[in-house]
Amino acid sequence: MIPSPNCYNLIKEFEGCRLTAYADPATGGDPWTVGYGSTKGVHRGMVITQEEADKRLINDVANSANFINQKVTSDLTQNEFDAICSFVFNCGAGNFAGSTLLRKINAGDMEGAALEFQKWDKAAGHVMAGLVRRRQAETDLFKGLA
């Protein structure tokens, strides 16, 4: 599957776009982030163009989508795929690979899987209001409510 505009819109809504690298809000340092939440090769003081931010988003989302296509064995709706793609983009492929979310999806337990998103609301051990809102938006999209 490939991500739909709903996936990109969700990511853009929660990431925003910053063309100057910024520190992780939870740690005050690494990982440094630029554009729409891109971290690969980003360092303090880095500045990119809007075109570079857009390219990074497309590449980062494609990487998330490819990982999902490799790991998910159940059939997904487009909304489910888009929600998972936003989650993997934000939480990382490694976290998704070892998650109960993935296990429930692959077991075909979509109701149970929908409940797993909300468990990922912390950064550096602290509940983050933005993550609570994002996980709810992902849950709603996953359930076809968005």
Sequence and secondary structure as in RCSB ss.txt:
>XXXX:A:sequence
MIPSPNCYNLIKEFEGCRLTAYADPATGGDPWTVGYGSTKGVHRGMVITQEEADKRLINDVANSANFINQKVTSD
LTQNEFDAICSFVFNCGAGNFAGSTLLRKINAGDMEGAALEFQKWDKAAGHVMAGLVRRRQAETDLFKGLA
>XXXX:A:secstr
    HHHHHHHHHHH  EEEEE  TTTSSSS EEETTB TT  TT B  HHHHHHHHHHHHHHHHHHHHHH  S 
  HHHHHHHHHHHHHH HHHHHT HHHHHHHTT HHHHHHHGGG  EETTEE HHHHHHHHHHHHHHTT  
